[in-house]
Amino acid sequence: MKTTLFAGASVGLCLLAFAGAANAQSIDYGAMEQLFNEPVTTSATGSPQRSTEVPVDMTIISAADIKRSGANDLPTILSRVAGVDVLNFAAGQSDVGIRGYNQARSPRLLVLINGRQVYLDHFGYTDWASLPIQLSEIRQIEVVRGPNSAIFGFNAVSGVVNIITFNPKFDDTNVIELKAGTNSSTSVSVVKTLRLGERLSVRLSGGFDHEDEWKNTTRGTGAILASQIHNPSTARANIDAVAQLTDKATLRVEGSMSNGASTQVISTFAYAAHRVKTDSIKATLNADTKFGLLQAQAYHNGLDALTPGRRYLNDISVYSLEDLFKIGAAHTVRVGLEYRDNQLDTASYAGAKVSYTVLAPSAMWNWVVTPKLSVTAAVRLDKLSLKRTGTFPTGASQTNNGLWNRDITETSANLGAVYKVTDKDMVRATFARGVQAPTLLELGGLLIPPATPAPSGGLITGNPLLDPAIVTNYELAYDRNLPSLKAKVGVKVFAQKTQDVKGQFNASIVDIAPTASTWATFTYKNVSDSKMKGVELSASGKLDGGFHWSADTTYTDVKDTPFTTVSTIVLRKVNFAATSPKYRSNLAAGWANDKWAVDGYAHFVSKFSSYNGNVLEPVKGYTTVGGRVAYTIAKGTDIALNGQNLLNDRQSQAKGLTGLQAERRAMLSLTKTW
């Protein structure tokens, strides 16, 4: 017992030493991983923590995992994480969710790169192909399950994907990668780190990807037209500079851009050719002061998205200030304040702008009760102030900008306890309450008038009175190490409730009746509550001779409860009981020596339903297999062959027979690192 307590205290003191001179954006992850022989994160509490000790349900994907995956995109990598759902609608579009509730342009997942939000605010979804990042510059990906708005920030509802890149101050990352494969697939990426004197480090990166769209074999009613399809291609660039201003202060500036086009399935589950341009600039100032570790951050995201007939121009600016400090050796406190300004031009009617500001104070407290027990509590208050300026199309039923003068105030909370029962056993209990704010598009940014004068035709528009959805989650997890088998097993049970689910507009449901001078109006509405419960089992281990393996399965059961005033949730595209698979499972195995590396992955999804217009259609359960074989030609030079969807020429993975089907693809890559 004394040995256990001493070891736990020693680890704690080491972590505190690192925390005294670092925070989430400036720690040397590589040094800490070597020290503790496992991934380290600062995302949950602001202080460095072992991945096994965080007070949230988190999986960390390392740079080595990404390299071994053989994947060419982030959704493929994420699909192999327990509990993650991926809808592959087209070669260039995937939607990612956690434990059900996934949908086209899913708005429930917060995605960050080094603390900057990269999901697109107009729909609230992530265009994964447009992220301005190369896989080879990612240090780790943190996948967090459950609503964690109080810890991770605005709109972290079903989960968080936190992407952390190599820091040019600590990591000398230099990579050139060339890929070519079937279906005209080509990819080139370059990452270069520069040292400009003793106090300035810069990482530059850029890349371009292209491939042919999956073959269109749809026929008959609802067939996908050639005009709705675009071969996916994206160009992206990024700069990341860190300046050591003083011995205790650093400034990190990041800038990025992307320009891409692809086939997209929009929120109504219809296909459309889509173009998206993004640009961003971010500055983060960290200072170790007598008041604690201070961080001031500001960033601006710009979006120019074009779907035939509609152009969305969205600008968001975010400013935040936080202080991380310790009270004695056992208590870590973080207080913060965030302000965001979000603006969207209405489309396709180009005559107005919908915007909101958010002011959000937050606080977090981590208490190391004993070397075996730690408790974390966090709270965040979001006050959203909505506004609309500009004109209305003649024939609109709502023509008063005053309807948008509205405040939405909600509280997020997280509570987590981690208890080391023995050296081999750990229990984690968490509670979370998250807030899914309506998107700007849902609040009125979407404004599509008909071509005919009122009262003929119908107006599609947002709803300024839409309420946020509230998600609460309870989870209990148990992990056990099996040293004699070099393995680890785990089990989790969880329950979640979503209140005031936001349903979409539907041309079959008139929400505001027409008059002699106004159109019928179709809009978004809060339409139901929903409950989910489930269990997750996992196991992983290593064998002598360079072998490793892992397996997991996640079961979820979703039940929707429509409001009595709502006739159907199918037409509103939120029948999650039908569209969420009950099972998703993964199996992985690999082997490596000094020259060769071989890895294989199997991913299974049980049957579920998808939308074809206003009706649900079945999607058969499926298994997909991927793999990678790599050989080291010389030090720093690797050649690899990877493949995805190896079992079938074509396979439905998001829609039934009315959708595009994923195809077998193989790529050969040559990678040089130095």
C-alpha positions in Angstrom: 0.0 0.0 0.0 2.8 2.4 0.9 4.5 1.7 -2.5 1.2 2.5 -4.3 0.7 5.7 -2.5 4.3 6.8 -3.0 4.1 6.1 -6.8 0.8 8.0 -7.1 2.2 10.9 -5.2 5.4 11.0 -7.3 3.4 11.0 -10.6 1.2 13.8 -9.2 4.2 15.9 -8.3 5.7 15.4 -11.7 2.4 16.5 -13.3 2.3 19.6 -11.1 5.8 20.5 -12.1 4.8 20.5 -15.7 1.6 22.3 -15.0 3.6 25.1 -13.3 5.1 26.2 -16.7 2.7 25.0 -19.3 -0.9 24.9 -20.4 -3.0 23.4 -23.2 -1.3 25.2 -26.0 2.3 25.2 -24.9 3.3 22.0 -23.2 5.8 19.6 -24.5 3.6 16.6 -25.2 6.4 14.4 -26.4 8.5 14.8 -23.3 5.5 14.0 -21.1 4.5 10.9 -23.1 8.0 9.6 -22.7 7.9 10.3 -18.9 4.6 8.6 -18.3 4.7 6.0 -21.2 1.1 7.0 -22.2 -0.6 9.9 -24.0 -1.1 13.1 -21.9 -3.9 15.7 -22.3 -4.5 19.1 -20.9 -8.0 19.5 -22.5 -10.2 18.5 -19.6 -8.7 20.5 -16.7 -6.1 22.7 -18.3 -3.3 20.9 -16.4 -1.5 17.9 -17.8 -3.1 14.6 -17.0 -2.5 11.0 -18.0 -5.1 9.9 -20.6 -6.3 7.2 -18.2 -7.0 9.7 -15.4 -9.1 12.4 -17.1 -12.6 13.1 -15.6 -14.3 12.6 -19.0 -14.8 9.6 -21.4 -11.9 10.2 -23.7 -9.9 8.2 -26.3 -6.6 9.6 -27.6 -5.5 8.7 -31.1 -1.7 9.2 -31.3 0.4 10.2 -34.3 1.6 6.6 -34.5 -2.0 5.4 -34.6 -2.7 7.8 -37.4 0.3 6.6 -39.4 -0.5 2.9 -38.9 -4.2 3.4 -39.8 -3.5 3.7 -43.5 -6.4 6.1 -43.7 -6.5 9.0 -46.0 -9.0 11.1 -44.1 -10.1 11.9 -40.5 -13.6 10.2 -40.7 -12.0 6.9 -41.5 -9.7 7.2 -38.5 -12.6 8.2 -36.2 -14.8 5.4 -37.4 -12.4 3.0 -35.6 -13.0 4.6 -32.2 -15.5 2.9 -29.9 -19.0 4.5 -30.0 -18.3 6.7 -33.0 -20.8 6.7 -35.9 -19.8 7.7 -39.4 -22.2 8.2 -42.4 -20.2 8.0 -45.6 -22.6 9.8 -48.1 -20.0 10.4 -50.8 -16.3 10.2 -51.6 -15.8 13.7 -50.2 -18.4 13.8 -47.4 -18.8 12.0 -44.2 -20.8 13.0 -41.1 -19.5 12.0 -37.7 -21.6 11.4 -34.6 -21.2 9.7 -31.2 -23.5 6.9 -29.9 -26.3 7.6 -32.3 -28.1 10.8 -33.4 -26.0 11.1 -36.5 -27.5 12.8 -39.5 -26.6 14.7 -42.7 -24.7 17.8 -41.6 -24.9 16.7 -38.0 -24.8 19.7 -35.6 -24.1 17.8 -32.4 -20.3 17.4 -32.6 -17.8 20.1 -31.6 -14.6 19.9 -33.6 -11.5 21.9 -32.6 -8.0 22.4 -33.9 -5.7 23.6 -31.1 -8.7 25.1 -29.3 -10.2 26.8 -32.4 -13.6 25.7 -33.5 -13.6 24.3 -37.0 -17.2 23.1 -37.4 -19.0 25.5 -39.7 -21.5 27.8 -37.9 -24.1 28.3 -40.6 -25.3 24.7 -40.4 -23.3 23.8 -37.3 -21.6 20.8 -39.0 -18.0 19.8 -39.9 -16.9 19.6 -43.5 -14.0 17.2 -42.8 -12.5 17.6 -46.3 -12.1 21.3 -45.8 -10.1 21.2 -42.5 -6.8 23.0 -43.2 -4.6 20.3 -41.8 -2.4 17.5 -43.0 -2.6 14.1 -41.2 1.2 14.1 -40.8 1.1 17.3 -38.6 -1.3 15.9 -36.1 0.2 15.0 -32.7 -3.0 13.5 -31.3 -6.8 13.4 -31.7 -8.8 13.5 -28.5 -12.3 11.9 -28.9 -14.6 12.8 -26.0 -18.0 11.2 -25.6 -21.0 13.0 -24.1 -22.0 16.6 -23.7 -19.0 18.6 -22.3 -19.9 22.2 -23.0 -18.7 23.4 -19.5 -15.2 22.0 -20.1 -14.7 22.3 -23.9 -16.9 25.2 -24.8 -19.8 26.3 -26.9 -22.0 23.6 -28.5 -20.1 20.5 -27.3 -23.3 18.4 -27.3 -22.9 14.7 -28.2 -19.1 14.9 -28.0 -15.9 16.6 -28.9 -13.1 15.9 -31.4 -10.1 17.9 -30.3 -7.2 17.9 -32.9 -3.8 18.9 -31.5 -1.0 19.5 -33.9 2.7 19.3 -33.4 4.0 22.5 -31.7 6.9 24.0 -33.7 8.5 25.2 -30.4 9.0 21.6 -29.3 8.6 19.4 -32.4 10.8 19.4 -35.4 8.3 18.0 -37.9 9.3 17.7 -41.6 7.3 15.4 -43.9 6.7 15.1 -47.6 4.0 12.5 -48.6 2.9 11.5 -52.1 0.0 9.2 -52.7 -1.7 7.8 -55.8 -4.4 5.2 -56.2 -7.4 3.8 -57.8 -10.3 6.0 -59.1 -7.8 8.8 -60.0 -6.9 9.3 -56.4 -3.9 11.6 -55.9 -2.6 13.4 -52.8 0.5 15.5 -52.0 1.3 17.1 -48.7 4.3 19.0 -47.2 5.1 19.9 -43.6 8.2 21.9 -42.8 9.4 23.3 -39.5 11.8 26.3 -39.4 13.8 27.8 -36.5 14.2 31.5 -37.0 16.6 32.4 -34.2 16.4 31.3 -30.6 12.9 32.6 -29.9 10.9 32.0 -33.0 9.7 28.7 -34.5 7.4 28.2 -37.5 5.7 25.2 -39.1 4.4 25.5 -42.6 2.1 23.0 -44.3 0.1 22.6 -47.5 -1.6 19.9 -49.5 -3.9 19.0 -52.3 -6.2 16.0 -52.7 -8.3 14.8 -55.6 -10.3 11.7 -56.4 -13.2 10.6 -58.6 -16.7 10.5 -57.1 -18.2 7.1 -56.5 -20.1 5.8 -59.5 -23.7 7.0 -59.7 -25.9 4.0 -60.3 -29.2 5.4 -59.0 -32.2 5.1 -61.3 -35.8 6.1 -61.4 -37.6 8.4 -58.9 -35.1 10.3 -56.8 -32.2 9.4 -59.0 -29.1 11.6 -58.4 -28.5 13.9 -61.4 -25.1 14.5 -62.9 -25.4 18.2 -62.0 -25.6 17.2 -58.3 -22.2 15.5 -58.3 -18.7 16.9 -58.2 -15.4 15.0 -58.0 -14.0 15.9 -54.6 -10.8 18.0 -54.5 -9.4 20.3 -51.8 -6.4 22.6 -51.5 -5.3 23.7 -48.0 -2.5 25.6 -46.3 -1.5 26.4 -42.7 1.1 28.4 -40.8 1.8 27.9 -37.1 4.3 30.3 -35.4 5.5 30.3 -31.8 7.5 33.2 -30.4 9.1 33.1 -26.9 8.4 36.7 -25.9 10.0 36.4 -22.4 11.1 33.4 -20.3 7.5 33.2 -19.0 5.4 34.3 -22.0 4.8 32.9 -25.5 2.7 34.0 -28.4 1.4 31.5 -30.9 -0.1 32.7 -34.2 -1.9 30.3 -36.5 -3.3 31.1 -40.0 -5.0 28.7 -42.5 -7.1 28.5 -45.6 -8.9 25.8 -47.6 -10.7 25.7 -50.9 -12.6 22.6 -52.0 -15.5 21.2 -53.9 -17.4 17.9 -53.5 -20.7 16.1 -53.6 -22.6 16.8 -50.5 -25.8 15.5 -48.9 -27.5 18.6 -47.3 -29.6 18.5 -44.2 -32.7 17.4 -46.1 -30.7 14.3 -47.3 -30.7 15.5 -50.9 -27.5 15.5 -53.0 -25.9 18.7 -54.2 -22.6 19.9 -55.7 -21.0 22.0 -53.1 -18.0 24.4 -52.9 -16.6 25.7 -49.6 -13.8 28.2 -48.9 -12.5 28.8 -45.4 -9.9 31.1 -43.8 -8.9 31.6 -40.3 -6.4 33.6 -38.1 -5.8 32.9 -34.4 -3.4 34.4 -31.8 -2.8 32.9 -28.3 -0.8 34.6 -25.6 0.3 32.4 -22.7 2.0 33.9 -19.6 3.1 32.4 -16.3 2.4 35.0 -13.7 2.0 35.3 -10.0 -1.8 35.2 -10.6 -1.5 31.8 -12.3 -1.2 30.7 -16.0 -3.0 33.4 -18.0 -4.2 32.7 -21.6 -5.7 35.4 -23.9 -6.9 34.1 -27.2 -8.6 35.6 -30.3 -9.6 34.0 -33.6 -11.6 34.8 -36.6 -13.2 32.2 -39.0 -14.5 33.1 -42.4 -16.7 30.9 -44.6 -17.8 31.2 -48.2 -20.0 28.2 -49.0 -21.9 27.8 -52.3 -24.6 25.3 -53.0 -26.4 25.8 -56.3 -28.8 28.7 -55.8 -27.5 29.6 -52.3 -24.4 31.3 -51.1 -23.6 31.4 -47.4 -21.2 34.1 -46.0 -20.5 33.5 -42.4 -18.0 35.3 -40.1 -17.3 34.4 -36.5 -14.9 36.2 -34.1 -14.1 34.7 -30.7 -12.2 36.3 -27.8 -11.4 34.5 -24.6 -9.4 35.0 -21.4 -8.7 32.4 -18.8 -6.6 31.9 -15.6 -5.4 28.6 -14.4 -4.1 28.5 -10.8 -3.5 26.2 -7.9 -4.6 26.5 -4.3 -2.2 24.3 -2.4 -1.1 21.1 -3.9 -4.5 19.4 -4.3 -6.7 22.1 -5.9 -6.5 23.4 -9.5 -8.9 26.1 -10.6 -9.6 27.6 -14.0 -11.8 30.6 -14.5 -12.6 32.0 -18.0 -14.6 34.4 -20.0 -15.5 34.1 -23.7 -17.2 36.4 -26.1 -18.2 35.5 -29.6 -19.7 37.4 -32.5 -21.4 35.3 -35.2 -22.9 36.7 -38.4 -24.6 35.1 -41.4 -26.0 36.7 -44.6 -29.4 35.3 -45.4 -29.6 33.0 -48.4 -30.9 32.6 -51.0 -32.6 36.0 -50.3 -29.6 38.4 -50.2 -31.2 41.2 -48.3 -30.5 40.7 -44.6 -28.2 39.4 -41.9 -28.8 37.3 -38.8 -26.3 37.4 -36.0 -25.8 36.8 -32.4 -23.3 37.5 -29.7 -22.5 35.2 -26.8 -21.0 36.1 -23.4 -19.9 33.1 -21.4 -18.2 33.0 -18.0 -17.0 29.6 -16.9 -15.2 27.9 -14.0 -13.6 24.6 -13.3 -12.3 23.0 -10.1 -10.2 19.9 -9.9 -9.6 18.4 -6.4 -7.0 15.6 -5.9 -8.7 14.2 -2.8 -6.2 11.4 -2.3 -3.6 9.9 -4.6 -6.4 7.5 -5.6 -9.3 9.8 -5.9 -9.8 13.0 -7.9 -13.0 15.0 -8.5 -13.6 17.6 -11.2 -16.5 20.1 -11.4 -17.1 22.6 -14.2 -19.9 25.1 -15.0 -20.4 27.5 -17.9 -23.2 30.1 -18.5 -24.0 31.1 -22.1 -26.0 34.2 -22.7 -26.8 34.4 -26.5 -28.2 37.7 -27.8 -29.9 37.3 -31.2 -30.4 40.1 -33.8 -31.6 40.6 -37.4 -31.0 43.5 -39.7 -32.2 44.1 -43.3 -35.3 43.6 -45.4 -37.8 40.8 -46.0 -39.1 39.4 -49.3 -42.5 40.7 -50.2 -44.9 37.9 -49.2 -43.1 36.9 -46.0 -45.3 36.2 -43.0 -42.8 37.5 -40.4 -41.6 41.0 -41.4 -40.5 42.5 -38.1 -36.8 42.4 -37.2 -37.9 42.9 -33.6 -38.9 39.2 -33.5 -35.2 38.4 -33.4 -34.4 40.7 -30.4 -34.2 37.8 -28.1 -31.8 36.4 -25.4 -31.2 32.7 -24.7 -29.5 32.0 -21.4 -28.5 28.4 -20.5 -26.1 26.7 -18.1 -23.8 23.8 -18.9 -22.3 21.6 -16.2 -19.8 18.7 -15.9 -19.0 16.6 -12.9 -16.5 13.7 -12.9 -14.8 11.4 -10.3 -11.9 9.1 -11.0 -11.1 6.4 -8.4 -8.1 4.1 -8.5 -9.5 1.1 -6.7 -6.2 -0.8 -7.0 -3.1 -0.6 -9.2 -5.0 -2.6 -11.8 -8.6 -1.3 -11.4 -10.1 2.1 -12.1 -13.7 3.5 -11.9 -14.9 6.7 -13.5 -18.3 8.3 -12.9 -19.5 11.4 -14.8 -22.5 13.6 -15.2 -22.8 16.2 -18.0 -25.3 18.8 -19.1 -24.7 20.3 -22.5 -26.5 22.9 -24.6 -27.1 22.7 -28.4 -27.8 26.2 -29.5 -29.8 26.7 -32.6 -27.6 27.5 -35.7 -27.8 30.8 -37.4 -29.4 29.1 -40.4 -32.1 27.6 -38.2 -32.7 31.0 -36.6 -33.4 32.7 -39.9 -30.2 32.6 -42.0 -32.0 30.2 -44.4 -34.6 32.3 -46.3 -35.8 30.8 -49.6 -38.8 32.6 -51.2 -40.7 31.0 -54.0 -40.6 32.3 -57.6 -44.4 33.1 -57.5 -46.1 36.0 -55.8 -48.1 35.4 -52.6 -50.2 33.6 -51.7 -49.0 31.0 -54.3 -46.1 28.9 -53.3 -44.3 28.6 -49.9 -41.5 30.3 -48.1 -38.7 28.3 -46.4 -37.2 30.2 -43.5 -35.6 29.9 -40.0 -37.4 30.3 -36.7 -36.3 33.1 -34.4 -38.2 31.5 -31.5 -36.4 28.1 -31.7 -35.2 26.8 -28.3 -31.9 25.1 -27.7 -31.7 21.4 -27.2 -30.6 20.3 -23.7 -28.6 17.1 -23.4 -27.9 15.4 -20.1 -25.7 12.3 -19.8 -24.8 9.9 -17.0 -22.0 7.4 -17.3 -20.1 4.8 -15.2 -17.0 3.2 -16.5 -14.7 0.4 -15.2 -11.2 -0.4 -16.5 -8.9 -3.3 -15.5 -5.3 -3.9 -16.5 -4.2 -7.5 -17.0 -0.4 -7.3 -16.7 0.1 -11.0 -17.1 -1.7 -10.9 -20.4 -0.3 -7.5 -21.4 -4.0 -6.5 -21.9 -6.6 -4.1 -20.7 -10.4 -4.5 -20.6 -13.2 -2.0 -19.9 -16.9 -1.7 -19.6 -19.1 1.5 -19.7 -22.8 2.0 -19.1 -24.5 5.3 -20.0 -27.8 7.0 -20.3 -28.6 10.2 -22.1 -31.6 12.5 -22.6 -32.2 15.2 -25.2 -34.9 17.8 -24.5 -36.4 20.0 -27.2 -34.9 18.2 -30.2 -34.9 20.6 -33.2 -36.7 19.3 -36.3 -36.3 20.5 -39.8 -38.7 22.3 -42.2 -40.7 20.1 -44.5 -42.7 21.2 -47.5 -45.5 18.8 -46.5 -46.0 20.6 -43.2 -47.2 24.2 -43.2 -46.0 25.9 -40.0 -47.6 29.3 -40.7 -50.7 29.4 -42.8 -50.8 31.6 -45.9 -53.0 34.7 -46.1 -54.2 36.7 -49.0 -50.8 38.6 -49.0 -48.4 36.1 -47.6 -46.9 32.7 -48.5 -47.3 29.5 -46.6 -44.3 29.2 -44.3 -42.1 26.1 -43.6 -39.7 26.4 -40.8 -37.7 24.7 -38.0 -39.4 23.6 -34.8 -38.7 21.9 -31.5 -40.6 18.7 -32.0 -39.6 16.0 -29.5 -37.6 14.6 -26.6 -35.3 11.6 -26.9 -33.7 9.1 -24.6 -30.7 6.9 -25.2 -29.1 4.2 -23.1 -26.3 1.9 -23.9 -23.2 -0.1 -23.0 -19.7 -0.3 -24.4 -17.2 -3.1 -24.1 -13.5 -2.8 -25.0 -10.3 -4.8 -24.8 -6.7 -4.2 -26.1 -3.3 -5.7 -25.7 0.1 -6.6 -27.0 1.8 -9.9 -27.7 5.5 -10.8 -27.9 7.1 -10.3 -31.3 5.7 -6.9 -32.1 2.0 -7.8 -32.2 -0.9 -5.6 -31.0 -4.7 -5.9 -31.1 -7.9 -4.2 -29.9 -11.6 -4.8 -30.0 -14.7 -3.0 -28.9 -18.5 -3.0 -29.4 -21.0 -0.4 -28.4 -24.8 -0.9 -28.1 -27.3 2.0 -28.0 -31.0 2.0 -27.8 -32.8 5.3 -28.7 -36.4 6.1 -28.0 -38.0 9.3 -29.3 -41.1 11.0 -27.7 -42.7 13.4 -30.2 -44.5 16.4 -28.7 -48.3 16.1 -28.7 -48.5 19.1 -31.1 -46.3 17.3 -33.7 -47.8 14.9 -36.1 -44.6 13.1 -37.2 -40.9 13.3 -36.6 -40.1 11.4 -39.8 -40.9 14.4 -42.0 -38.9 16.5 -39.6 -35.8 14.2 -40.2 -35.3 13.5 -36.5 -36.5 9.9 -36.1 -33.3 9.0 -34.3 -34.7 5.7 -33.0 -34.8 4.5 -36.6 -31.7 6.2 -38.0 -29.3 5.2 -35.2 -27.8 1.7 -35.5 -28.0 -0.4 -32.3 -24.5 -1.8 -32.7 -21.1 -0.6 -33.9 -18.0 -2.7 -33.4 -14.3 -2.6 -34.2 -11.5 -5.2 -34.5 -7.9 -4.2 -35.2 -4.6 -6.2 -35.2 -1.1 -5.4 -36.3 2.5 -6.4 -36.3 5.8 -4.5 -36.8 9.5 -4.9 -36.7 12.4 -2.6 -37.7 11.5 -2.7 -41.4 7.9 -3.9 -41.9 4.5 -2.8 -40.4 1.2 -4.6 -41.2 -2.1 -3.4 -39.8 -5.7 -4.5 -40.4 -9.1 -3.1 -39.3 -12.6 -4.4 -39.4 -15.6 -2.1 -38.7 -19.2 -3.4 -38.3 -22.4 -1.4 -38.2 -25.8 -3.0 -37.7 -28.8 -2.1 -39.8 -30.5 1.3 -39.5 -32.7 3.6 -41.7 -32.0 6.7 -43.7 -34.1 9.2 -45.6 -35.2 9.1 -49.2 -37.3 12.2 -49.5 -40.1 12.0 -46.9 -39.8 8.3 -46.2 -37.4 6.1 -44.4 -35.5 3.4 -46.3 -33.5 0.6 -44.8 -29.7 0.4 -44.8 -28.4 -3.1 -44.4 -25.9 -3.8 -41.7 -22.4 -3.9 -43.1 -18.8 -4.7 -42.4 -15.9 -2.8 -43.9 -12.2 -3.9 -43.9 -9.2 -1.7 -44.3 -5.5 -2.2 -44.0 -1.9 -1.1 -44.5 1.4 -2.7 -45.4 4.5 -0.5 -45.0 8.2 -1.0 -45.6 11.0 1.2 -44.5 13.3 1.7 -47.5 15.9 3.8 -45.5 15.9 5.8 -42.4 13.0 8.3 -42.7 11.7 6.9 -46.0 8.6 4.6 -46.1 6.6 3.1 -48.9 3.1 1.8 -48.0 0.1 0.3 -49.7 -3.3 0.9 -48.0 -6.8 -0.1 -48.8 -10.3 0.8 -47.7 -13.7 -1.1 -48.2 -11.8 -4.2 -49.2 -14.6 -6.6 -48.9 -16.9 -5.2 -51.5 -16.7 -3.4 -54.9 -19.6 -1.2 -53.7 -21.4 -0.9 -50.4 -24.2 1.3 -48.9 -22.8 3.0 -45.7 -25.2 5.9 -45.3 -28.2 5.7 -47.5 -30.1 2.8 -49.1 -30.2 2.0 -52.8 -31.1 5.7 -53.6 -27.6 6.9 -52.5 -24.1 6.7 -53.7 -22.2 3.6 -52.5 -18.7 3.4 -51.0 -16.2 1.8 -53.3 -13.1 -0.3 -52.8 -10.1 1.9 -53.0 -6.3 1.4 -52.8 -3.5 3.9 -52.6 0.3 3.7 -52.7 2.2 6.2 -50.7 5.8 7.4 -50.4 6.7 9.3 -47.2 9.9 11.1 -46.4 10.5 12.4 -42.9 13.6 14.2 -41.5 
